Each structure stands twice: as C-alpha cells, then as structure tokens.
Amino acid sequence: MSNSVLVLDSATILKMKSHYISSLAEKVPPGGIFSAKLQGCSITAYKSGKVLFQGPAAEAESAKWGSAPKGSAAPAKSLSSVKTHEYSPPKNVAELSLIGSDEVGTGDFFGPMTVVAVYASTAQLPLLKELGVKDSKNLKDPQIIEIGSQIKDVVPYSLLVLDNEKYNEMQAKGMSQGKMKALLHNQAIKKLLQKISPETPDGVLIDQFAQPGVFFNYLKGIERFKAKNIYLSTKAEGLHLSVAAASILARYAFVKHFELLSEKAGFTLPKGAGPAVDIAGARLLYEKGEEGLSQFTKMHFANTEKAKAIFRKKYKS
C-alpha cells in the first residue's frame, strides 16, 4: 500500500475537509479532525497538522495539497554506547528492513503485559519518522494514542496481551516474568512473519531484557521463530524505527486495556508501582475482595502486601 504524509496548517486542513465533504467517514480516530474515503485512497487529518494518505492513489491525491518533507529515516541513537555481543546489531541497522519487538506493562502493578512486533521495511522508514515515531518513553499517553492510532494502519504488526489473571496463573506455577516476556516476543514475531510472508525481513531486532543465552534458554522446548539474522540490544527503540513503533503500539494497547480495567474497577487506576498504587489496591481489596484483586494486578509484586496493610488499617480499624 502506498502512503504519504503532509504537514499542513489548520486553514488548509479545514479547506480539505470542505473539499472532501461528500466522502467524509463517520468515525474519526483519536486526535483526528476528519477522515475521508475516496476511490483508491483514504485520508485522515490530525490536530497535529499531519495528514495521512493511504492507498494506491495516495501519492497522486496528496500531491494536490503539497509535497512531503524530506528527511533521514535513521534514529539518532549511536551504536557506540551499546554493549556488544554476538547478537549485537550492525552499524547500519537503522537502514535495514526489520521486524522489531518490544513490551510494556512489566513494571506496572495494575494492567496487562503487552508485546508487539512490527515490520518496518526501508520504504516505510521515512513515513514512520514523519508520523512522529520515536522512543515511547519520551512520549506522554495522549501522544501515544495519537501516533498509535496512525501507525496501526500503516505497518504490519502482531499484538499479544497477557491479562492479569493469566499472568498470575503462570507466575504461581513458577514461571518468571523474563520467561513470559520471551514466550510472548517469540509468539508475536512468529505471527508477524506468517503475516508478511513471502516477504522476508533483513532480520529481527528484539529490545533486550535478558542476556542472549538466557533469552534463548527461555525458548528451549518450543518452536522458535526463524529469521535470517537475530539481533538483541538494549535501548533498541533508539536504533530502529520498527522497535520504536512496536513500543508505541504496545503502550497504545496497554493504555486502552488500562482504561477498560479502570471502568471495571469503578475508579481511575494509577499506573506504575508507587504509593498511589498501594492505596488504590487497598480500595480494590475493600470493594472487590482478594479474588477480585487478581483480575487487576500482578499479585507477586510487593504492592500486594502494602495494599493489604493499608486495607487493614483504613478499612478494618
């Protein structure tokens, strides 16, 4: 699919909306101003000023309104600061067509663990950069929602969500969080390789959460993904836009699931694992009971005992 992105002022975007009024879609994505569906092209304009054209006629349609800015697709991060091993990515990693994978939610008491694998070919790198793809740690949740809603229709990806109940069940059987992450990364990459087949990426880049030997040991006894090259690196979201996009989509999914959990809880759940989380956990214990807590939290976190202590002091005294 052909894609094009323009950055336009608000007056031009309003003019576009008027021009495409007969083709406007009812639903507009988060952060959007309008969406329109034409023959051979769909158009979405965002409050950020970016207008995304998708489809066989994308370039021809976008050319009516301007030309896309030029720029390098490579992330700014240098490989010089990355510790090397046999699975370290090459110096030209930013220029390759790669599947990148990342996970979020591992350090949050509330909410699921989400893992995403994204395939970003060299042809898509300038588009991803123009859409604002970068390390999700430098983005706030509203930006994550806006960028995630754009890129989910641009790049092939695979998303896996490990909800709290399943997480607690696996942990209770003795599985470490590291092994859970390895299994999810492996499955997400396998699914994405099937999705993009027969196209073959130059390699797979995983945001490293364990030493290579430990990572591959986690996958012993199961069917591993097969790739031309396998790279593992810490801070991989700064090395290739596929990992940065995976990080954003994983966070996007996490935020959406977190919102649903808050609705289910009946009050806004805090993220992270700080004192506010302990207080919220105590309230959940009071309103849902300990069995209910397992639906919302990672029970082996120290926050569980802290929440119980607050519960005993605040609600039982």
Secondary structure, DSSP 4 states (H G I P E B T S, - for coil): --EEEEE--HHHHHHHHHHTGGGB-S---TTEEEEEEETTEEEEEETTSEEEEESTTHHHHHTTT--PPP---S-S--GGGSPP-TTPPPTTGGGS-EEEEEEE-TT-SBS-EEEEEEEE-GGGHHHHHHTT---GGGS-HHHHHHHHHHHTTTS-EEEEEE-HHHHHHHHHTT--HHHHHHHHHHHHHHHHHHHHTT---SEEEEE-SS-HHHHHHHTTTSPPP--S-EEEETTGGGT-HHHHHHHHHHHHHHHHHHHHHHHHHTSPPPPSSSHHHHHHHHHHHHHHHHHHHTTTB-TTSTHHHHHHHHHHHHH--
